[in-house]
Amino acid sequence: MVSVCCVVPSGDTLDVATVSARRNAAVASLSPVRTITETKMERLGTVGLHEVVNQFSGVSIKDYGGIGGLKTVSVRNMGASHTAVLYDGIPVSDAQNGQVDISRFDLDDIASVSMSIGLEDDIFCSARHLSAAGTLRIESAKPSFADGPTEVNARMTIGSFGTYVPYVALRQKIGSGCALKTALNGTFSKGDYQFELQNGILTTIEKRINSDVQSYGAEADFYADWASGGRLKAKVNYNSSERGLPGSVILYTQNAYERLWDRSLISSLMYDCDLGNQWKLHADAGYTCGFNRHLNTDPIYPSSQDSRYRQDEYSFAVRSLYKPASGWEIVLAEDLFCNTLDSNIPECPFPVRLSSIGAFSAKYDTDGIIMSASLVGTFITEQLASGNSPSDRFRLSPMIGLSWLFHRNFRLRASYKDGFRVPTFNDLYYARVGNVNLRPEIARQCNLGLTYTCSYEWGSADITADAYYNSIKDKIVAVPTMFIWKMRNVGEVAMYGADITASAVCKASGWLKIHASTNYSLQYALDVTDPGSKSYRHQIPYTPRHCGSGSLVLESKWINLSYRMTASGRRYDKNQNIHANEIPSYWDHSLSLNREFSFGKSHVYRIHLSLDALNLTDNNYEVIRFYPMPGRSFRLTMKFKY
């Protein structure tokens, strides 16, 4: 471990902090961890969160195309419902359908984005997300006030298809050890991009419709540090949007009949304190609320389908860390939360779900060996206003990991994780399709990896290689019955493969630095439900056998040039891997020119300019079948910091 004590005059910072961190968390972790910091995001020219996550190995994004299209993320093809999303430590959940749309998050003022797969490296975390297959963390930048008591951060992005993305934030120091941050953001776009449509031997140029979006957001954060009295943080985040859902494009018909209205509120109060050198305590309470209106005017219905849903979640969590001896940590954590769902659909039973998740974790950490083990217990009970309630659920989930530095540059790691996914409200109660007798999906993850890191005179290099085997039992799928479809626990999926990453920083000269990174994933995700089925041992839908990404940044004192690429092999949109269901492979290339200017003496002003070209080769491809992605586009971004 590397411990650094930062002591800065009180006029320039909120507090005196002791920071403990590893030199390279990606290679020293118990399981794969990928992180991109704010500086690297600016160098790469990324604006959307999905652009950042696309640079991680072992991670896939379902993108329904367009500015307003939904974007969900899953790790190693276990499904978006198995991925936990944390925003400044606050769980962002969706009890209704289990999938979080990551397009709602703005990258402005974000210090880092990280994705951990499998076992958690930091055991001082909430019990709630320990059982998730992967965790996406979005961490906001914390105030420093190094240049004065006021900080201003503003940005405007102008892009193709009538896209405007403004942002402005103000941080103000309040007295000694307290600060307030307020921010406003928006996204406005027509989204009417052109795409190439092939119908047999005929090729035409069409224009996407119903892909517009208007989104507004506001956030307020309050920070307080009372030294030995602890630290307090309060957050309120509100977002409201209206967007068209770009429908599938089949032959010359765009099924663009759907619109979606979203309103969401995330609020949390968090308290941390150190009780001497051996104890740490964390407690938080939160309330989140989500309102969705889905309007479908498809003429196949006798009248418009206007569905409205409201979700509420009340949560409380507490955890304590104890250090009994050098290198040892023991953590007890408990999360309590309540989820409710209201809807205007006649079949809604107005469920109330009470969940209790407790965890006991222990970790031993030295320079050569890291060992960690956790046991998570989950109890869930539900009550309905009408109909039969599902049975109570209880499960114990063990997890264990080991990381061994067997050479000064090489580290071996291995981990096992047992987790599960509780059926969503849609799985249980959706009109005539839901099934209250569903069991949770059982997910098991095994990982074996080798990492290498080294520093040279010219720079540094890191390489990681991980092989894995995952399985999901009691997979929840919709199957046909005599008259209707019904949710059932009949599916089983076996997943195995390998993730390889490599990155290097090269000091080519006194004025040029080169940053390069690449990753590759080999994925076998096979349907092993029924040996007699035509899809037995076929690759599950939307899972490419081969995929990867890479980036190259040339950083100079005059200008930065960055290139990034994502690639995916062929996939299938249905269970059977036949030619009729095949989706072609694709490559997506982007280029960015950016530069930051600083001026001022007593107060430092910074202006960051970026010009980006996306899908540089104007490739006409699909991530989801019949949902064409935008072709070549451009955007200009200007950031101002004071």
Steps between C-alpha positions, in 0.01 A plus 500: 500500500607858437384751764526871438406767752388821328528809719397825330430843651140524618422778258564276202321179587209355686692268725817311581475156343699181515479313171583131478513356151678244291741609234293317236165366609437328165787252546494471880126429530345165589289502183489710179459874560504763223520872576504815287570833668377846406833589339492196272135561411592851386795370297279241328227754422222295661172674591253216568542239772444220248805622305713454811359158593562379144873524577478232773563133429242241596225760479229527235245773433162458339445817300165554328645775285459875489543769760186394685551125470528296819845378602551219750819329615580141599821321599609183325152466345324425829232762425447860603293388800816348653690833482489740796533873430633731774492878468722654767441187706120518458344184347298585188244224462189418305279247678252506213719365219843462665691694233654845544517729197852645525429771238341703784842573657707798392881482506556862603678541831554124524836407655500135392295217352589144596365152441579204727415147391437233759646534848516844660854616578385750764309308767395825675199531272126452523372146533244572234719489193739226616288233332490679163701351213662838434494852637515822298618789719461865407690733734460879498797731542532630855566869570858603573487884490872514426453827306242666724166453676300490175520255212308526170476223243306553177477310173318516169500223241358556152464198276347359186127429469409819686663396827574742787629390840551787750632472855587745778607439861593722792693393809517733797693460822285576803691583815755248624473148369167537314418539133198510269482393136211573263480392138262521203519296179296420194496299180304613195513325166288441190683171446390487135810332361521332161565130458539255216218251446557184300202313364626214287713653224349846550677752726336825609585784738239549770468739794443387860179628654370519857855513638475842662575566866454791740654447841551727801697425815588671827720393788600638840773358726592611850834401655605540862816387678527530876841331530467253789122555495464329163394592149153566363379508141150571375397458135183578308484422128196563280455415133207549264488394137276441204622298207389305205585132499640432153322188387624209295559553128356211299502538123388863451297525819624668818288390792531841664184510708642514852592789727640491850484755782730453799531684828740379765616621839806365682568624852739378764656600831836335579713514813853365553727514802824347627488369855870497573742309279312168509133582436308661216129559481272584208125559500271627227130551440343557162182552308462453126192548288440429134203585280464356150237560238506280190271597212453262208284618209563199277191453278491129584334603828135614501604801711824653621680308773581755773679321785623685808719365777641640822773335704609601850792371701586574863837376618726495804848348518770476764839336502798486732864415434738369765877452465604243766861481380730626229369401157165372630155650442164369619173655382140456608237656272121515497269647236125544544279630221139507392375514138149583385336517156184684395350486152187591309480159333198303635703188586748683729498337849688797656787292647705599804839327527704502823864392472767436759856426384779440752865421435802388698834554326865454592814597313873448547723731300879503480740593222513139381162345578144629508221272624134587535181313593138608540172340596185685394156416634190628320141492622212638289131509570218653294141602556233565235184707516328229294584145403733244655835623629815309401681293761767661715853459366820435695845418370860486626762595240870421565786680324876451519805642324881482498768717340866390519802707394727207411747722313573870532312563175256208484189435706266201493136546604206266546147557624163332541172683547150374563223747426144519382239725341158540656210499248395850406150636549440450126613136524259440785197712426493622140153458348428127454868432425634533856545205731506546880662156545826598332827417676805732491761442231808336653827637361843350565824663387850352493802704391869415458735776390860605452615863513825672410616853570837664463664841473776577255710800412267573210177456698287218638297202382219288647353173372215293645362168380197335662324174421154450644211260531152626593166328519142612553243251622126548531528761229176692464363488145161541335366172359173433312218316675175382344360851443754761623867546581607458863818568700669177611821381671608273215815654362864407567800673348870409521751773422875469470770698327796731549561874536838648410602863554823685433595863559818702479621854552805604298699819545607532138674835552492810715190624317317179410341229714317200355216320679388171346251240620316207351280214614359183351227262619435143391149404605314172498150550643307183428139400552516168687135492607367206296722244322212428264455862395612633161689775681685270742860620546438790263631846585233701686351800314710814451822339624794526259769234519767768455496868601744768612595864513808717503626856523810698409574848635784725384542763773717801416543850638318640195206267440374151589394253232300195605361202313265238641344191350239241593442177311256214523478167321182359352206434732156346481173666598321173582587179681586298189838585345391482138577736213151656501553620859855629450599864567822598316817603681602865516783743575445849636781758484508845663755781496544797734714816501511680834702758687482673838602863548584651840543866584486729799725544803305559819210297355558226243255477209493186288337453160485157343410468130421172327399414143380143452415289198289195586460190284769644278459244221121558485439132565135397474459249784260378770555405862138388535345353184283741299625796710758678278773700673594854390754538221783752497437793731690790655487694824678798651545532876621797703558476875573787735642459851571768755 
